[in-house]
Amino acid sequence: MAAWGEDFRAHGYRTVVVDYPLRRVTRSMDYAAGVARVKAQDGEPVIAYGISAGGTIAAMLAATGVVDGAVNVIGPTDFTRWYSPVGIAIMLAANMSQAEKTSASPYLRLAGQQSPQLLQCGIIDPVTPYDQCTRYVAAASRANTDTQLQKMTNAHGQSVADRARARNWIEERWPAAKRSGKRAITTTVQRQRLHG
C-alpha cells in the first residue's frame, strides 16, 4: 500500500492503513469499523478503500453507513453466492459457516443507509465474479444512486490508471476538504495480518 498512500498524500489526503486480522472476516469488519468510527470523530470525511478482502470490508463499511464513502477494488460482495470463475480454491469462504457468510456479505447488509460507493471489478477476475459486482451496484443504487461500477481489465489487482480513476471519484465527491485547506481522511482496509 506504500505507492497508494504516497499517491493520495500527494493529492492532499491523510491516509491510515488499517492492519486487520483476517482469520474471521466478521471480526476484521468489526475492527475496521471501530477504526473508522474513531477517525470520524475528527469531523472530517472518512473514505474506506480496499483491494480484494480489503475491498469487501470497505464495501461493508459503506453498506452499513459507517463511512462517508468507499472504494471496493475486486472485493467479493456476497459470500453466500461466491465462487471462483476460474476454479481457484477459495479457502476463506470454505472455512466460513453459512451464518458467517451471510453476516460478512455487504450485499446482504444493504438496508437503505449506504454511503456512496465505487466498485472496480475485472470482467475476467479469477477471484470475484463480475456478476457479483453488477448485482451489488444494482441493489446499492436503489437506495443511493451515487454507486458506480468501473470495469478493469487486469486480473485481481489495480493498475495505476485504475487507482487514478478511483482517486478522481473520491475528489469529485469530497472536494470541499481540499478547497478549504482541510485534509480529508482516506482509510484503507487492505493490509492483512493472519491472526485471531
C-alpha positions in Angstrom: 0.0 0.0 0.0 3.0 2.3 0.0 2.5 3.6 -3.5 -1.2 4.0 -2.9 -0.6 6.0 0.3 2.0 8.3 -1.4 -0.3 8.9 -4.3 -3.2 10.0 -2.0 -0.9 12.1 0.3 0.5 13.9 -2.8 -3.1 14.9 -3.6 -3.8 16.3 -0.1 -5.3 13.4 1.7 -4.3 11.9 5.1 -4.1 8.1 4.9 -4.4 5.5 7.6 -3.6 1.9 6.8 -5.6 -0.5 8.9 -3.8 -3.7 9.8 -6.7 -6.0 10.4 -6.9 -9.7 11.4 -8.3 -11.9 8.6 -8.9 -15.2 10.2 -12.5 -14.3 10.8 -13.9 -11.9 8.2 -16.6 -10.5 10.5 -14.0 -9.7 13.2 -11.9 -7.9 10.6 -15.0 -5.9 9.6 -15.8 -5.0 13.2 -12.2 -4.0 13.8 -12.1 -1.7 10.7 -15.5 -0.2 11.6 -14.0 0.7 15.0 -11.1 2.4 13.4 -13.4 4.3 11.0 -15.6 5.5 13.9 -12.6 6.8 15.8 -11.4 8.7 12.7 -14.9 10.1 12.1 -14.6 11.9 15.5 -12.2 14.3 13.8 -15.2 15.7 11.9 -13.6 15.0 8.5 -14.8 12.7 5.8 -13.8 9.0 6.2 -13.4 7.1 3.0 -12.7 3.3 3.1 -10.6 2.0 0.3 -9.6 -1.6 -0.1 -8.4 -4.3 -2.6 -9.7 -7.9 -2.5 -10.6 -8.8 1.1 -10.0 -5.1 2.0 -12.5 -4.2 -0.8 -15.1 -6.4 0.8 -14.5 -4.6 4.2 -14.7 -1.2 2.5 -18.0 -2.2 0.9 -19.4 -3.4 4.2 -18.4 -0.1 5.9 -20.3 1.8 3.2 -23.2 -0.6 3.1 -23.8 -0.1 6.8 -23.2 3.7 6.6 -20.1 3.6 8.9 -18.0 5.7 6.5 -18.8 8.6 4.2 -17.9 6.6 1.1 -15.9 3.6 -0.1 -13.9 2.2 -3.0 -14.1 -1.6 -3.3 -11.5 -2.9 -5.7 -12.4 -6.5 -6.7 -13.7 -7.5 -3.3 -16.4 -10.1 -3.1 -19.8 -8.7 -2.0 -21.8 -11.9 -1.4 -20.1 -14.8 0.2 -23.3 -16.9 0.1 -23.0 -16.9 -3.7 -19.3 -16.7 -4.0 -17.4 -19.0 -6.5 -14.2 -18.7 -8.4 -14.8 -18.0 -12.1 -11.6 -19.9 -13.0 -11.8 -22.6 -10.3 -9.3 -21.2 -7.8 -9.9 -22.8 -4.4 -11.0 -20.0 -2.1 -10.2 -21.3 1.4 -11.6 -18.2 3.2 -15.2 -19.0 2.3 -14.7 -22.7 2.7 -14.0 -22.2 6.4 -17.0 -20.0 7.0 -20.3 -21.2 8.3 -23.5 -20.1 6.4 -24.2 -17.6 9.2 -20.7 -16.1 8.9 -21.1 -15.9 5.1 -24.4 -14.1 5.5 -23.0 -11.7 8.1 -19.9 -11.0 6.1 -21.7 -10.2 2.8 -22.1 -6.5 2.1 -24.8 -7.3 -0.5 -27.0 -8.8 2.3 -26.4 -5.8 4.6 -27.7 -3.1 2.2 -30.6 -1.5 4.1 -31.0 1.9 2.7 -28.4 3.7 4.7 -25.4 3.1 2.4 -22.9 5.7 1.6 -21.6 6.5 -2.0 -19.6 3.6 -3.4 -17.3 2.8 -6.3 -16.7 -0.7 -7.3 -13.8 -1.5 -9.6 -14.1 -5.0 -10.9 -12.4 -7.1 -13.6 -14.5 -8.8 -16.2 -12.2 -11.9 -16.1 -11.1 -11.6 -12.4 -10.1 -15.0 -11.1 -11.5 -14.4 -7.6 -14.5 -12.1 -7.8 -17.1 -12.9 -10.4 -18.2 -9.8 -12.4 -21.9 -10.6 -11.8 -21.3 -10.1 -8.1 -20.3 -6.5 -8.8 -23.2 -5.8 -11.2 -25.7 -7.3 -8.7 -24.3 -5.3 -5.8 -24.2 -2.0 -7.7 -27.8 -2.5 -8.9 -29.0 -3.2 -5.3 -27.0 -0.4 -3.7 -28.1 2.1 -6.4 -31.7 1.7 -5.4 -31.0 3.5 -2.1 -28.0 5.6 -3.0 -27.8 6.5 -6.7 -24.2 7.5 -6.1 -23.0 4.0 -6.6 -20.8 3.3 -9.6 -19.1 0.4 -11.3 -15.9 0.7 -13.3 -14.6 -2.1 -15.4 -11.0 -3.2 -15.1 -9.0 -5.4 -17.4 -6.3 -6.5 -15.1 -6.6 -9.7 -13.1 -7.2 -9.3 -9.4 -5.2 -6.1 -9.0 -5.4 -2.4 -9.6 -3.3 -0.6 -12.2 -2.0 2.9 -11.8 -4.7 4.2 -14.2 -7.4 2.4 -12.1 -6.1 4.0 -8.9 -6.2 7.4 -10.6 -9.8 6.8 -11.6 -10.7 5.9 -8.0 -8.9 8.9 -6.7 -10.8 11.1 -9.2 -14.1 9.6 -8.0 -13.2 10.5 -4.4 -12.1 14.0 -5.3 -15.3 14.7 -7.2 -17.4 13.8 -4.1 -15.3 15.4 -1.3 -13.7 18.5 -2.9 -14.5 20.8 0.0 -12.0 19.1 2.2 -9.2 20.1 -0.3 -10.6 23.6 -1.2 -10.9 24.6 2.4 -7.3 23.6 3.2 -8.5 20.7 5.4 -7.2 17.3 4.8 -9.7 14.5 4.1 -9.1 11.2 5.7 -8.8 8.1 3.5 -8.9 4.9 5.5 -7.6 1.9 3.8 -8.5 -1.6 4.8 -6.0 -3.5 2.7 -3.1 -4.7 4.8 -3.8 -8.2 6.2 -2.3 -10.0 9.2 -3.4 -13.6 9.6 -4.1 -13.9 13.3 -7.2 -14.4 15.5 
